[in-house]
Amino acid sequence: MHRRRFVQSSLAAAVVASLPAKQSLAALLNLTTEVSADVPAMTGDGAEVTLKQSAVQDLSNSLRGQLLLQGDDGYDKHRRVLYPEYDKYPGLIVRCAGAADVRNAVNFARTENLLVAVKCGGHGAAGNGTCDGGMMIDLSLLRNVRVDPIARTADVSGGSLLGHMDHETMAYGLVTTAGTVSHTGVSGLTLGGGFGRVGRRFGLALDNVLGVDIITADGEFRRANKDENPDLYWGVRGGGGNFGVVTSFKFQLHPMQRQVVRGRFSFPGSEAKQVLNFFAEYSENAPDNLYVSGGVAARANGLGVSVSIIYSGPLDKAEDFLAPIRKAGTVAAEDVRTLDYVFVQKMGDNTDIRSVAASKSGFIEDLTPQLIDAIISGMVPHPGRSHSMAFQQSGGAIGRVAVDATAFPHRDSKANMLCGVRWPYGEEGAEHRAYVEDYWKDIEPHTKGFYTNDMLKESQGEVNLNYLGNYRRLVQIKDKYDPGNLFRLNANIQPSV
């Protein structure tokens, strides 16, 4: 026995000796963070406060995950989100390893009246996954997907990424709608809507949610589905993170073959108007198993336009949908391949136009000739930036859900338009930001609402109107589950109480 203890302690000493100077055994083993002083922080109302050392230590002691404070190993890595311009410093980061950690974090934040940011994949365009001075609830340790191939369901932990879900479900020939970028967080995408390459066939991601486990602002665990807390179940499907932190989703899955046809066709910018008019008619008449995307881009050397498809129907019928695109204009480049769906889901990981320096988005009910003119005429090639407008198709099964069946109201949309501008990282962007704002003035009159997952600096009034006829019901749910507006870094539904 003594020899075993000696060997164990010797191994531990060897491990510690081998670590870099800035690491510690506590960091390696994820042991409790030692809090040595009071912690400055920020309340939800923007007031500066000081958190007592003993209270923060109690929080740290309560976690199976990890508490990170400024100066701790890992703090700088985990405070960041996808967009480098959101360079913020939370007062404390709680890396939750389970629902109990989420409860403890929520209870602490409510008691101390802290500003709260919830980070899953860090994709939120407004940077709401981080904050200055408040608490970041980091769900990156809370990642697991369990598929029941008999019931055709998947239980997905709240911090999981879309690629995790696709990988597990397609192993059984099953799928649910899961965005277009695999490193997107399941929670953020789903709670706000959830477009994707099979959305026209199977509905939005939120349309496939059978239930959630959620920690609401009072720190209570609640299960929400059609039978339990049905008001909360309705609200989380489109109401975003306004009501709490979802620790688990149950998704409906659907049979689908792994192989899909992916086609991309590029045309010269001189034919942009002709090609976009074709795209408008072609996408309008697409069957549910055909996802059509397109876009126009202005770069230093001029304009370019493209039409792309993902076809998940019978492979021997794919040519019926490819042939018309070849006649839309002068094909400058063509890339048609039969690919594994999970691979396709990763193809946009490094080219997602939402990972940009400036962006705008809006829903459209029709791609009219007037809108096409506005899109093309306003695009100005510039040697120091690239500017693109892409169309994320909806319709199909998405549009066959009643406006008030879930909190997501934009069922009449034919597409979500995503306008993005990039310039070299580190350069001053005032000129380019002003360009985007000016360009969007001619585009916005053709839109009807916006996708809350892409929102940036919309006013509270614009957010309220964007929920359309579902707004009043959402306020009632907010009053019930988060009357203190603890969860406000989102497309916020302000409580009326």
N, C-alpha and C positions, 0 to 999 in steps of 0.2 A: 504493500500500500504506500509506504513512504517512498519507494523507488518510483512508483507511478506519479506521485505528486511532484517529485523532483523532475521527472521527464517533462511533465506538463508545464511546470513553471519555467523550465529551461527553454522549451519550445516557444512559450509566450515571450520570453526575454529575447530570443533570437528574432522573432517576428518584429517586435518593437525596434530592435537595433537595425533591422533591414529597411524600415520605413523612411521615406524622405523626411527632412527636418520638420516640415510644416504639418506632417500627418501625426496622428496619435492612435493608440490602440482604441480609444473611444470612437474615433471616426471610422476605423476599420470595422469594428464590431457593432457600430450603430448604438453605442451606449448612451446613457442619459447625458445631456448637455449640462455642464456646470455653469450656473448663472452667477457671475461675480459682482454684479452691480445693478442698480435700477436701470430700466430701459426706456429711453424716450420713444414716444409713439404719437399717433395721430388718430383723432376720433372721426367718426363718420361725418360730423359737421365741420371738420377742418380745424378743430382746436388741438393745440399741442398738450400732451399729457405725459406724465411719468409713471411707468408701471413699476411697482415695488419688486425688488429683487426676489423676495420670498414668494410672491404670487407667480412670477414667471418661472421660478424654480419648481413650484408645485405643478404648473402646466407641463414643464419638461418631464417631471417624474411620472406624470400620468400617461405618457405616450409610449406606445409600442414602436412608433415611427421615430421621428427625429425633429427636434427644435433647432433652428438655425438663427443665430443673431449676427449682426454685422461683425466681421472679423473672424467668424468661424470658417473652418474648411468647408467648402461646398456652398457657402452663402452666395458668392458672386455668380456661380454657375446657375443655381436654382432660382435666383431672383429674376432672371432674364426671360423674355418671351420671344416670339419669332421675329418681331420687328425691332431692329437695333435702336430706332429713335425713341423707344419707350425705355429709357435708361433710368429705372426707378429703384428705390431702396426701401423695401418694407422694413418696418420696425422689428418684425419677427416673421419667420417662415415656419409653418407647421407642415412637415411632410408626413401625411397621414398614411398609416399602414392598414387601416381598417375603419369600420364605421364607428367604433368606440373612440378612436382618435379624432374623427370628425366631430363627434358629439362634444368631446372635451374642448376642442378648438372653438366651436360655435358658442358653447357656454361661456368660455373665457372672453371671447370677443364681445358677446352681448353684455356681460357683466361690466366690462371695461369701456363699453360704448365705442369700440374700435372700428375704424374703416376696414372693410373686409374685401379682399380680392380672392377669387377662386380660379386656380390655374389647372387646366387639364393638359391640352396640347400646346397652349400658348399661341393659338392662331387668331384670336379675336383682333379684328382690324383696329379697334379703338384702344387696344392695349389694356383692357380691363382685367386681364389675368395677373396684373401686378399693380403696385401702388407705392406711393411714398409714405412712410411712417406707419402704415396700418399693418394688418395681419394678412399675409398671403397663405391661403390654404392650398397646399400643393398636393395634387392627387396622383403624382407620377409613380408612387409606390403601390397604388391601388389598381393593379392591372391584372385581369384574369378573364378568360372567356371559357365558358362551359357549355358545350352544345349537347342538346338532347335530340338525336336524329330521328327518334321515334315520334316524339311530340312536335318535331320541327320548330324548336325554340332554342334561344341562346340566352344564357344569363351572363351579362357583361358588367364587370366592375366599372365604377364611375370614372376611373382615371385611364381607362384603356384607350388605345388609338385605333383608328379605323382599320389599319393594316392587320392588327391583332385579330379583329373580328373576321375580316375577309379570309385570312389564313385558316382559321379554325372551321368556319362554316363551310367553305368550299371543299374542305377535306371530305365532306359528306354529300357533295353535290347540292348544297343549300346556300342561299344567299339572302341578304336583305339590303336595302338601299344604304349606301355608306360613302357618300361624298365622292370626290375625285382626287384627293390627295391623301396618301395612306398615313401620314404622320399627323393628321388632324385628330383632335380629341373627340371621342364619341359623345361626351356630355354636351359640350358646346354646340356641336353640329346638330345633335338630335333635339335638344330643348328649344332651339330657335327655328327649326324646320327640317333641314336635311335633304338637300337635292343630291342627285347622283346619277350615274350612268344607267341605272336600271329603275330610276324613279318613275318614269312613265309607265313602266310595267307593273311595279309593285308599290307605288306611292312613295311619299316622303319617308325619311327615316322615322319621324315621329308618328306617322300613320301605322307603323309596324311595332310600336311600343305597346306591349300588353300590360305592362305595369312597371312601377319603379319602387325602390326603397329610397327614402329620402330623410335627411335630418333637417327639420325645419328650424326656423329662427329661435324657437323656444328650447332647442336642444333635444327635442323628442324625436324618436324613430317613428316613422309612419310608412305604411305600405299604401300605395295608391294604385288602384286599378278600377275596373268598371263596377266592382262590388264594394271595395273598401276606399273610403275617402274619394268618391268619384269626382267631387269638385276639384280637388287637387290634381287628380289624374287628368282632367280636362285642361287645367291651367298650365301644367308643366309641358304639355304638348303645344308649344308655340309661345308660351310666356317666359321662356328662357330661365335664367337662374334666379328669378325674382322671389322664389318661395323657400329655397333651401339648397342643400348640397345633395345631389343624387349619388348614392353610393353603389347602386346596382340597377341595371335595366333588364327587363325580360323582353326580348324581341321575337316577333313572328318571323320564321324563315320560310323560304320558298324554293322548290326544286328548280335548278337551272344547270345546263351543261357548263363545264369549265371553259370550253373553247368559244370565243366570240370573234367576230370579224371587226377589225379596227381599220378604218380607211381615212386617209388625210390627203386632201387635194389643195394645191396652191395655185393661185392665178395672179396675173399681173395687176398692179394697182390701177392701171388704166381701165380695167374691166370691173372695178369694185362695185359700181352701181348695178351693173348687170348681174353680177354674181350674188349680191345681197338681195336683189329682187327675186332671183331664183331661190335663194335660201329661205326667204319668207314663205313662198308658196310650198316648197318642198317639205319644210319642217311642219307646216300646218297640216299636211296630209299624211304625215308619218304614222305608221302603226305603233302600238305600244312597245313592241320589242326593238324599236329603232330609236336610238338617242342621237340627235343631230346637234352639233355645235358648229359655230362659225365665228369668224372675226375678221377685223381689219386692223392693220398696224401701220404706223408711220415711224420710219427709222431714218437715219441720216441719208440713205440712198433712195428714199421715196416710200410709196405706199405698197402694201401687199395685202391680199385677201385670201381667206381659206375657208373650206368647208370640211368638217370631219364627222364621222359616224362611228357609233358602236352598235353593232347588230348582234342581238342575242337570240335570234330565231333560228330556224333550220338552216344549216350552213349552205345547203344546195340552193337556197333561195337568195343568198346574199347578192349575187350579181344583178338581180332585179332592182336593187336599191343603189348599187354602185354606178350602173350604166347612166342614169340620168345626170349624175353629178359631172361626169366626163363631158357632157354636152352643155354644161352651164357657162363655159367660156373656154379660153385657151389654157389648157392645163400646163403649168410650168413645172410642176413636180407632183408625183403621185406615190403614195406609200400605202399599200393595202396588204394586210397580213392577218392570218388566223392565229390568235394568241390566247394564252391562258388568262382568264379574267383577273386573277390575282396580280399577275404581272402588269396588265393594263392599268389596274388601280394604282400602281406605283409610278407610272410613266410621267405623271405630272408633278412628282415630288420636288423636282428642282426647277420647274418652270411655272409654277402656280402664279398667276398674274396678281393674286392678292398679296403676295410677298413683295410689295412695291413701296416706293417712297411716297406716293400719293395715289388715292383711289376714290372712285365714286361708284354707286350702284343704284339701280332702280328697276322695278318690274315694268314690263310692257305687255299690253294685251294684243297689240298688233305691231309688226314691223312694217310701218307704212312707208310709201315713197317719200313723204315729207321727213320722216325720221331718218331714213337712209341718206337723204340729202344733207341733213344736219350733221350726221356722223362723219360723212366724207369731207364735206366742205370745211369743217372746223379743224380737221387734222393737219397739222403743219409739221413736216419733217424738220428735224433739228439735229445738228451734229452731236449735241451733248445729252440727248435723251432718246428713249423709245417710248412710244405711246400706242396702246392697244385698246380695242373695244371688243369684248367677247360676249357670246350669248350662251347662257346656261339654260337649256331647254326644260320647260315644264310641260303642262298638259297631260294627256293620257290619264292614267289612274289618279294622278295628283289632282286634276281638275274635276274628278267625279266624286270628290268628297265635299259634303255640305260646308258652307262657309263657317257655320257655328258648331260643327261636329267636334272640332278641336279649337284651341285658341289661335291657331295660325289661320288668318283670314284671306290670304291672297290666292284663292283657288282659281281665279279667272286668268291668271298670268299665263302668257305663252312662253315667256323667258325672263330670266334675270340678266340684265345687262351689267357687265363688269368693266369699268373704265379704269385702266391703270397706267401710271407713268413711272418709269425708272430713270435714274441718272446715276453716275458713278458714286459709289459709297464714299462719304466723307466730304463731298462737294456741297457748297451752299445751294439750297434748293428753292429759295424764295421765288425766283423767276419761273421755275417749273410748276410750283404749287399755284402761283397766280394764273398760269396757263390753264391748269386743270379746272380751276374755279370758273374762269371765263368760258372755257369750252362747255362745261356742264350747264351753263345758263341756257344754251340753245337746245340741250338734250332733255333737261328735266321736265319741260312742259309735256313731253311725250310719255312720261312715266306715270305710274300710279302706285305710290308707296315704294318702300324699299325693304330689302332683306335685312332683318335685324342683326344677323350674323356678320354682315358687312358694314354695319353702321359705323360712322366716325364721330362727328361732332354735331349731330342733329339736336335741335332744341327739344325741350320737354314737350312743348306743344306738338311738334312734328312726331315725336314718339307716340304720344297719346292718339293722335289721328291715325297713325299707321296701324293700330290694332283694330281700326274700323268699328263695326258694330259689336265686337267682342270686348271692347275696352271696359265698359261698366262692370261686366261680370268679372273681369280680371281684377278690378279694384276691390270688389267684394272678397275675392280669394286672398288678395294681398292683405286686406284688413284682418282677415281671420288668421293667417299663418305668419305674417311678418309685419305687424302693425308699427313696429319701430323702424322699418326700412333698413334693417341690418344689411340685407343684400341689395345694394343700390348701384354697384358698378356693373351695369348691364343696360339693356333697353328698358329703363326703369319704369315700373308701375308704382307711382307714389301712393301710399295709403291715404285714406281720407279721414282716418280716426286720429 
